[in-house]
Structure formats: structure tokens, C-alpha cells
């Protein structure tokens, strides 16, 4: 089973949800905060590999804008 067979329907559903949200003037999906959080997790992962152990994910407090 390839990537398209495994995830094809999920991708179509995700895109359709986005199209529906846009047509209703709503936001759906990820935000800049989500991207920041993902980058923090990646940074911690790299540090964990370097020290061969656990490393805490460090993030600034989430701004109220994203609440």
C-alpha cells in the first residue's frame, strides 16, 4: 500500500473541510502558533539526540491571541 492509498481519503477530507470553511468565512487548520510549537519540538528532538537523553520542550507562554 502506498502513501496515496493509505492517506488519500484523509487528504481529500481535509481539503474539503478547508474549502467549506473558506466558503463560510471561517478559519480552519493550523496557525503560526502550531508552527512555532512544532519547531520547538524539533529543536528538543535534535538536542535529545546530541545528549543521548530526554530534553524538555521549551516554549514561551501562548499569547492570548491564539486562545
C-alpha positions in Angstrom: 0.0 0.0 0.0 1.5 3.4 -1.0 1.1 6.8 0.6 -1.8 7.8 -1.7 -3.8 4.7 -1.0 -3.2 5.0 2.7 -3.8 8.7 3.2 -5.7 9.7 0.0 -9.2 9.9 1.5 -7.9 11.8 4.6 -6.3 14.4 2.3 -9.4 14.8 0.3 -11.5 15.2 3.5 -9.0 17.8 4.9 -9.1 19.8 1.7 -12.9 19.7 1.5 -13.1 20.9 5.1 -10.8 23.8 4.3 -12.9 24.7 1.2 -16.1 24.6 3.2 -14.6 26.8 5.9 -13.4 29.3 3.4 -16.8 29.5 1.8 -18.3 30.2 5.2 -15.5 32.8 6.1 -14.2 30.6 8.9 -10.6 29.7 9.7 -9.6 26.0 10.0 -6.4 24.3 10.2 -3.1 25.2 11.8 -1.8 28.6 13.0 1.6 30.3 13.3 1.5 29.1 16.9 1.2 25.5 15.7 4.2 26.0 13.5 6.2 27.5 16.5 5.2 24.6 18.7 6.4 22.1 16.0 9.7 23.9 15.7 10.2 23.8 19.5 9.5 20.0 19.4 12.0 19.6 16.6 14.7 21.6 18.5 14.2 19.5 21.6 14.5 16.3 19.5 17.8 17.4 18.0 19.1 18.3 21.4 18.0 14.9 22.8 19.9 13.2 20.0 23.0 15.2 20.8 22.9 14.4 24.5 21.5 10.9 24.1 18.7 11.5 26.6 15.5 13.3 27.3 15.2 17.1 26.7 12.3 19.2 27.8 10.4 21.1 25.1 10.8 24.8 25.9 8.2 27.2 24.7 7.2 30.8 25.5 3.7 31.2 27.0 0.9 31.0 24.4 -0.3 34.5 23.6 -4.0 35.2 24.2 -4.4 35.8 20.5 -4.3 32.1 20.0 -6.6 31.1 22.9 
